Amino acid sequence: MTEAAPPPAEDIAHDDLCPVCHLLLYAPVRTQCSHILCASCMAQWASTSSTSNISHSSLDLDLTPFDPNYDPAYDLEANCPMCRTPTTASPDNALAAQLESRYPVTYAERKVEEEVERGARVGAGGAEGVMVLIGNRHRLERGTEDANEHDWTFFVRLSRPELVDKVEVYLHPTFRPPSVTLRRAPFEVRRLGWGTFNIEATIWLKEGWSWVKEGSRVGERFLRLDWELDFEGRGRQGRVRGRVRKDEVVEGVEEEGEGRRLRPRQTPRV
């Protein structure tokens, strides 16, 4: 019995190659400066070229409805790897479908390569990088010199939302209820109010995963983040690079206690 002949090699057009990895574009994204590259190449470039990992973003926030396929890596501003212009990138789903139809064999191979490469990028101790966006959108409803009302939405977004068990949000005690538990994306809380205050969010990972804490061999399932509401313009966002890993079974270890606290640095309000 003769073996089936391998499928013929597909001739990839030059314009369909990623300018970073020089392979067929996979899950392509398009930058604001009109360059196209693989989503993984853009995410890796943004991660290494971002100027600050815990800071306000300089980007205005998009007030359109939440996209369930949203990847916060795209919201990170970075210098374009092609022209060095500060930019962000968005998925080009139409192009992805065209490439998969035009090169079915190579695109399937690229999918496998991406999964293997992702595994190879896992750091020491099995740690994987996770990008978190935290911030708020804002709109002034009505206002005078004596009183005003602000329509704001606080949000937490992650590049690995499938790992999240829940997000607990703690508001000012004058709100009822003062705490909200969000169990699925989008992790958002919308309220009306007149003054700014500090919000605390606790991100709980699913069983079997933990946040990596520097200097500790034992991880914790929760990560606490603080955010002070920003009523300037349309809102602001901060970004945090975290690391997670699959848990090892450790006898007698309790997971309750103080979590790691990372604060997007802002100018204190008075």
Sequence and secondary structure as in RCSB ss.txt:
>XXXX:A:sequence
MTEAAPPPAEDIAHDDLCPVCHLLLYAPVRTQCSHILCASCMAQWASTSSTSNISHSSLDLDLTPFDPNYDPAYD
LEANCPMCRTPTTASPDNALAAQLESRYPVTYAERKVEEEVERGARVGAGGAEGVMVLIGNRHRLERGTEDANEH
DWTFFVRLSRPELVDKVEVYLHPTFRPPSVTLRRAPFEVRRLGWGTFNIEATIWLKEGWSWVKEGSRVGERFLRL
DWELDFEGRGRQGRVRGRVRKDEVVEGVEEEGEGRRLRPRQTPRV
>XXXX:A:secstr
             GGGB TTT SB  SEEEETTS EEEHHHHHHHHHHH S SSSB SS    S   TT  GGGG
S EE TTT  EE EEE HHHHHHHHHH HHHHHHHHHHHHHHHHHT  GGG EEEEEEEEEEEEEEEE SS EEE
EEEEEEEES GGGEEEEEEE  TTSSSSEEEE SSSEEEEEEESS  EEEEEEEE TTEEE  TT SS BSEEEE
EEE   STTEEEEEEEEEEEE    TT    S  EEE        
